[in-house]
Amino acid sequence: MGNRLKHIVLFVFALALGYGCKDPYTPDITTRNLNYLVVEGQIINGQKETRIKLSRTAMMADSAYVRDENNAIVRIESDNNQTVETVKVGDGLYSAGILNLDVNQKYRVYIQTLDGKEYTSAFVSIYNNPPIDSVNWRWDASEGVKVFVNTHDPNNNTRYYRWEYEETWQHDVYFESSLKYLPQPPRLIDRPLNEALPLRCWQYENSSSIILHSTQRLANDVVKDKQVALVPNGSWKLGVKYTILVRQFAMDKQALDYWQMMKRNTESLGSIFDPQPSESRGNITCVTNPSEPVIGWISAGSVQEERIWIRRSEVPGWRYALTCEEYDISPNPDSLQFFFEGGMLTPISQDPLTGRVKAVAPYCADCSVRANPVRPSYWQ
């Protein structure tokens, strides 16, 4: 969700430019801080934890782009006055735990920020979310590995769908370093076992685009081969092994309209001469100041998940290789200091006769330079 937030923030600032501008113009928007509240999440019924993420838009000149909204009061409320308080579990992240909701009631999110402002989403019904039938993949020689989702509602009641995904992939390095550099005086020693550089790591990436589909114009509520992700040809994601967890959400027509508008706005930002983004108000209101814009849409329902795994060996013709050049380094102190003290190279071995050192770029001997050495609990 974090990458998507950056697109949303860009949309907000573009929105501030106004509409219908035709003359060339360089806006001074990098110093404006509109400080809008951004609300992400869904009220989830059963099995999965309900989490609400709060943040604030920041100045475009600010490299953080978004700022987490901490120390807020966040709760889930029903239209029969039942409430569930949340607990802060991370920066700007609030958890209501696993909820068992009454499908005959409507629910909303209530927020009180540290400055005393109050916000509420509209009361929404719990929408049916049919199971995912399958997630599969196909290799397109010109583009890469495409991932598709299939689902259907036999009662023809769902019609409007949204998906997110989480990718994880294994990253291995080719060289094991048996040496460690010490600077005073410049020398190499055998690397201690407890300081071994990791050879196998894992990297993660979440979906950053808005993935939607409607079956409203079809006789049957069937989604067939909806593409949700692409692993581009040559990507390191399929260097060894890759998995994707696809999450499916159901929603009503109003929610679909909101997400479609957000999709158009975030994907069309580019030139001042492009059609200007339309104002995309969600279903969240600042009670304290109703004219204050709030970014986000709250829906309620279950979440459906499906995970698949792809090995590199399963993809015919896949081309990926970690490019690692071996360097031959003189063992004199000046050379050792030059190549190793600043981390330019990592020593891997030393010739016992000549003393010359074999070295590689750090990412070729230490996978943690590019990824996380902690094995995910779900990895198989």
N, C-alpha and C positions, 0 to 999 in steps of 0.2 A: 503493500500500500504506500510505502514511503515515496517511491518514484512517481506514483500517480499523483501524490500530493504536490510534487514540484510542478507538474503540468497544471494542476488546478490553480496553484498560486500564480503561475504565469498568466492563466486565463483571467484571474481577478485583476491583475494589473493592466492587462490589455483592455479589460472592460472599463477601467477608469479613464481610458482615452476618449470615450464617447463614441458616437455613431456617425457614419456617413462622411468621414473625412476623406477628401480626394486629393488635396494638395500635399506635396512632399513635406514631411514634418518629422523632426526628431524630438520625441517627447522626453521631458525631464521626469522620468518615473522611477529612476533608481534610488531617489532619496525619499520617496513617499512610502510611509508605513501605514497601510490601511487597517492593520491589526484585526482582521476579521477572524472570528472563531470558526475552526474547521472541525466537524464532527464526523468520525468514521465508525462504522460498525453496524451490526444487526442484532436485534433481539432474537436469540436462538432458543428454540424450544427443544429441550432434551438432548442428551448425549454429548453435545459440545458446549464448551464454555462461552458465555456471552462476554465479549470485551468491547469497550468503547474507547476510542482513541481521540484525544482532544489536542489541538494545536492551534497556533496563530500564524496568520500570514505575516511575512517579514518583508523588509525592503529587498528589492532585487539586487542591490549591491551587497547584501548580506549573504555570505557564502552558505549559510545554513538554510536559507530559503524559508524554512518553517521553524517555529519555536514551540516546544511542547508546553501544554497548559497543565501545570501541576497544582496540587492542593485545592482541587475543585471537589465539590459535593456532587456525586452522580448517583442516580438511582433509577430503577425501573418501576414504573407505576402502571396499575391497571385502572380501567374505568369504573371499577367497583371499590376503589380506594385502597387496594393492597399495594404494598411497596416492597422492593428489595434493594437494600443498600449495596453499593459496590465497594471494593477495596482497591487501593492503588497498588498495582503490581509492576509498574515500570514508569519511565518518563512519559507523562501524559496518557498513561494507559490504566484503565480501570476495569476490574473484573466483577461480574455479578455471579460468577460460578455457573454451575449447570442448573438451568431453570426447567421446572415442569409446569408449563403454563396451561391455563384453561382455554381451550380453543373457542369457547363461547364468549370470551372477554376480549377487549381491545387493550393495547399496551402502548406506552410511550416512554421516552427518556427525559428525565428532568436533570438539569445542570445548574449549579450555582458556582460561579467562579470566585476566585479569591477577592476580586474587587467588588463583590456583592451583587453582580448582575445575574439575573435568572433567565434560563432558556428552557424551552420545552419543544419536543417534537409533537407532531400530530398523533392522536391515537390511531393505531393501525391494527387491522385484523391479522391473525396468524394464517399465512398462506400455505397451501399444500405444496410440497416439493417432492415430486416423484423420485425414486432411486435412479441413479445413473445406470444405464444398461451396460455400457462399456466405454472404455477409453482405449484407443488404438493408435497406431502410427504407420506411416508409409514414408519411404524414402523417395524424394523427388530429386533426380540427378542434377537439376539446374538450381535448386534452392536449398535442399537439405532434408532433414527429418521433420515431417509435419505430424502434429499430434491432434487427434480428433476426439470429440465426445459424442455419445449417442444416448438419448433418453426418450421417454414417452409417458404420457399420462393417459391410461385407458379410459378415464372418465372425461377427458377433454376439458378439464377445468383449469389447468395451469397457464398455458399459453405464453407467458412471459418469463424469460430466463436470463440469468447473469452467471458468469463463471470467473473464478480466480484460480491461480495455481502457484505452487511452490516447486522450484527445481532444486535438485541436489545432484552433484556429480563428483566422482572420485578423481583425484589428481595425484599421479605418482611421478616421482623424479627418478632419473636414471643413474645418478652417481651417489655413492656413499662416501662421506668424508671421514677419514680415519685420523685426520690431523686437526690441531687447533693452534691458532696463531696467538702468541703472547708478545706484547709490545716492548717490554723493558727487561733485558735488551731484546731486539727483534729476533724471534726464533719460533720454531715449530715444535710442538710436543704431540705425543699420542693423545687423541681425543678421549677424555674419560667416558666410560660407558653411560654414566648418568647425564652426560651432555650430548648424547647422540642426536644428530639432526634428523627430524622426521622425514621419512621417505614416502609416506602415504597420507594424504589429506583429503578434505572435502570442502566444496564450495557451494554457496547457496545463492539463489536469485528468485525474487517474487515477480509475479506478473505486474507490468506497469501500464498496460493498456486496459481499456474498458471493453469487455467481451459480452455482447448481448445477442439475443435472438428472440423472435416472435413467431409463433405458429398460428396467429390469429386468422390468417387468410387461408389456412389449410383445413381440409375437412377433418383430419385427424391431428391430434396434439402429439406430433412426432418430430423429434429433432434427429436428423441423420447426418453423420459426418460433419459436424460443425468444427471447423479448425479453431483451436484455442492457443496453440503454441507452435513455434518453429525453432529448430536447432539448425542454424545455418551451416552449410558445408564448410568443413575445416575447423569448426569450433572445438575448443578444448573440452566442451561439455561432454563430448563423446570420445574423449581420449582413452577412457577405460570403461566406465560404467556410469549410467545416468538413470535418474528416476524423477518422475513428475507426479505430484499430488494435485488432482483437479478437484476444486470445490464448486458445487452447484447451488445456486439460490433461486428461489421463485419469488415473483413480485406481481403487483397489479399494474394496470396500464399507466397510472400516474407516475409510478416509480420508473417504469420503462421510459416514459417521455423525459423525465429528469435525466436519467443516465444517457439517453441518446443525445440530449442537448449538451451534456458535459463532454461526451465523446466528440461531438462535432467541434465544440469550442477548443478542447485541448489538442485535437489533432490538426486543426486548421491554422493555429497561430504560426505566423511566419513573417508576413509582410504587412506593413501599415496599409497597403493597397488591397489586401485580402478583405473579404466581407468581415465586418467587425463582429466579435462574439456577442451573442444575445445574452441577456441577463438570466442566469440560471438559478433562481431561488429554489431551495429545497423545501422540505416540510418541517423545518426547524425555525423557531421564532425566538427573538430576544423579547421576553416579556417586559423587561425593564425599559427597553427602547425599541418598540416594534419596527421602527424605520431602519434599524441596524441590520445590514445583511449578515446572514449566517450561511456557511457552505456545508452541505451535507444532506443526506436523506436516510431516514431510519425506516427499515422494514422489519417485519417479524415473521418467523417461520423456522423450519428445520434447515440444516445444511447437509447435503449429500456429498460424499467423498469417494474418490477412486484413485488408486495409485498403480502405475505401471513401471516396469523396469526395462531398460534397453542396454544391451552390451554392445561394445564396438564391433565385436565379431559378428553380430547379427545384421549389421548394415553393410551390404555389398558395396565395395569400392570406396568406403569411407577413408578420407585422407586427413590425418592429423599426426603431427610429430612435434615433440618438444625440441626446439632447436638449441643445441648445446655444443659449443666449440670448446675443445680442450686446449689449454695453454701450457706451455713449457716454461717454467720460471727458474731463474738462477737462484741458488740458495744463499747468495750474499745478503747481509742485513739490509742494505739499501733497497734491494729488489723486494725483499719480504715486506719491508715497511711500506713501500710504494703500492704494492698490489693488495696487501691484506689488511693494513691498519685502517684504511677507510672503507673496507668492505667492498672494494671493487671486484674482487674475486674471492672464491672460497677454495682453500687447499684440500685436495682429496687424497693424494698419495705422494710418496717420495721414493725416488730410485735409491736403493741401498748402496749402490756403487758410486754413482756420480753425485748424489745428493740433490739432483734437480727435482723440481716440484711440479706435479700435475695439478692444474687448477681449472675451475669452471666458474661461470656466473653464479651468484648465490642462489637464484631460483632453480638451478639445475641440481643442487645438492640439498636444498632445504625447501620442502614443499610448503612450509608455513609462510614463506615469502609471498605466496599467492593465495593461500587457502588456509583452512582451519584444521589443525592436526587432531582434533577431538572427533572420534568416530560417532556419528549420529546413532541414537538408540534404535532407530528403525532400520538401520542399514543391514542388508543381507547379502 
